Every structure is written in structure tokens, then in C-alpha cells.
Amino acid sequence: MISMSAGPALADTNILVYAFDTRDPEKRERAADLLANCWRGGERLSVSVQNLAEFSVVVTEKTENQIPLPVIRKFIAAVLAYDGWNVIGYNAETILAAHDLKKRCALHFWDALLAATMNENGISTIYTEDRHFEKVPGLTVINPFG
């Protein structure tokens, strides 16, 4: 169960990817607008180190129009340096909690790990197009694309 809190909503990996991916202009615009609002100080956002790792691999290796690594390194460094971003991490206890959540909510491990990380950091809202997170009690899922 995700605890209720006032922690900044988390931007899932797919939001970060769409902000850089040119294949779907409508999703790119919506994702970029969400991130731009954070950069302008309109809304703080959370992001996990897991999201940053997944994002860096997807946009530099797996998308059709791969983004050069120096661009991605600059983006991640900017996220780390700007206090409008709440960068969160996990530890060994989080992994154990993720395994419990995986079993209880029938999630993929990496989604369970992200949900457990959010819980440990008092975050109860996620921006994502991934409906699997709807299985987690107490977690509010906002799909900015639909």
C-alpha cells in the first residue's frame, strides 16, 4: 500500500523518453510540456535513479532516432543540479519490498521496484502511460496522453 503524502509526483521513464523521441509528435509535445513546467518552476517532479538509468539506455540504444550520449548526460546532470527535480533512490530493503509488491499486485519486478521506491519516499502520484501501476493500492496514476 502506498502511503498518502505530499511528495512531488513522479515522472515515469516513458514520460522522459517521449520528451526526446520524435516518432510520436503529440506524445512528445505533452511529455515535453510536463517537463518544461517543472523546469519553469510550475510543478516539482520526482524521478528515480531507476528512471534515469532506463531512460538513458532507451534513448541512446533502443529508439529509432537515438539521442547522442552527451545530450543525455547533460540532461541527467541538469536534473541532478536543479532543485525542481526530486531525485530518489532505493536500497536493499526496497528490493525486498518490491518482491512483496510484485507478488501482491501481479506487477513486473521493475514496476514493483519503482512503486516501492515511491512509497519509501512518500510519493503517491505517478505520471505514466503504464496502466500496471493502477494495481497498486493508494497510488494515483495520471496518464498525460489520454
C-alpha positions in Angstrom: 0.0 0.0 0.0 1.3 3.4 -1.0 1.2 5.9 1.8 -0.6 9.2 1.2 1.8 12.1 1.1 2.6 15.5 -0.4 5.7 14.3 -2.2 6.1 15.6 -5.8 4.5 13.4 -8.4 7.0 11.0 -10.2 7.6 11.2 -14.0 7.9 7.6 -15.2 10.5 6.6 -17.7 8.1 6.7 -20.6 7.5 10.4 -20.0 11.2 11.1 -20.2 11.6 9.0 -23.3 8.6 10.6 -25.1 10.0 14.1 -24.4 13.0 13.2 -26.5 11.6 10.7 -29.1 10.5 12.2 -32.4 8.4 9.3 -33.6 5.1 10.5 -31.9 4.9 14.3 -32.1 1.7 14.5 -30.0 3.2 12.5 -27.1 6.5 14.3 -27.4 4.7 17.6 -27.0 2.7 16.6 -24.0 5.7 15.0 -22.3 7.9 18.0 -23.1 5.2 20.3 -21.7 5.1 18.4 -18.4 8.9 18.5 -18.1 9.0 22.2 -19.1 6.5 23.0 -16.4 9.0 21.5 -13.9 11.9 23.5 -15.4 9.9 26.7 -15.2 9.1 26.1 -11.5 5.4 25.4 -12.1 5.5 21.9 -10.5 8.2 19.9 -8.8 8.6 16.4 -10.2 10.2 13.3 -8.8 12.3 10.9 -10.7 14.0 7.7 -9.6 17.6 6.8 -10.4 16.0 3.7 -11.9 14.0 6.0 -14.3 17.2 7.9 -15.3 19.0 4.6 -16.0 16.2 3.2 -18.0 15.8 6.4 -19.9 19.5 6.7 -20.8 19.5 3.2 -22.2 16.3 3.5 -24.2 17.1 6.8 -25.9 20.7 6.1 -26.6 20.3 2.4 -27.7 16.7 1.4 -28.4 14.8 4.2 -30.1 14.8 4.6 -33.9 16.3 8.1 -33.6 18.9 7.6 -31.0 20.0 10.6 -28.9 23.7 11.2 -28.6 25.0 10.2 -25.1 26.5 13.7 -24.5 23.0 15.2 -24.8 21.6 12.6 -22.3 24.4 13.2 -19.9 23.8 16.9 -20.0 20.0 16.3 -19.3 20.7 14.0 -16.4 23.3 16.4 -14.9 20.7 19.2 -15.2 18.1 17.1 -13.4 20.5 16.4 -10.6 21.5 20.0 -10.3 18.0 21.6 -10.4 16.0 21.5 -7.1 12.8 21.4 -9.1 13.6 17.8 -9.5 13.3 15.4 -6.6 15.7 12.6 -7.4 15.0 9.5 -5.4 16.8 6.2 -5.0 16.4 2.7 -3.5 18.3 0.3 -1.3 18.3 -3.4 -0.4 15.2 -3.1 1.7 13.4 -1.5 -1.2 14.2 -4.6 -3.3 12.6 -6.8 -0.7 9.6 -4.6 -0.6 9.4 -4.7 -4.4 9.3 -8.5 -4.4 6.4 -8.4 -1.9 4.6 -5.8 -4.1 5.3 -7.8 -7.2 3.6 -10.9 -5.8 0.7 -9.0 -4.1 -0.2 -6.8 -7.1 0.9 -9.0 -10.0 3.5 -6.5 -11.3 6.6 -6.8 -13.3 9.6 -6.5 -11.0 10.9 -3.2 -12.3 7.4 -1.6 -11.9 7.2 -3.0 -8.4 10.6 -1.6 -7.6 9.6 1.8 -8.7 6.4 1.7 -6.7 8.3 0.5 -3.6 10.8 3.4 -4.1 8.0 5.8 -4.4 6.4 4.5 -1.2 9.6 4.8 0.7 9.9 8.4 -0.4 6.4 9.4 0.3 5.2 9.8 -3.3 1.7 8.7 -4.2 1.2 10.0 -7.7 2.9 8.9 -11.0 2.7 10.4 -14.5 2.8 7.4 -16.8 1.0 5.7 -19.6 1.7 2.3 -17.9 -1.6 1.0 -16.6 0.1 -1.6 -14.4 0.6 1.0 -11.7 -3.2 1.1 -11.3 -2.9 -2.2 -9.5 -1.0 -0.6 -6.6 -3.4 0.4 -3.8 -3.0 4.1 -2.8 -1.2 5.1 -6.0 -2.7 7.7 -8.2 -1.9 7.2 -11.9 -2.1 10.2 -14.3 -1.8 9.5 -18.0 -0.9 12.8 -19.7 -1.5 11.2 -23.1 -5.1 10.1 -22.6 
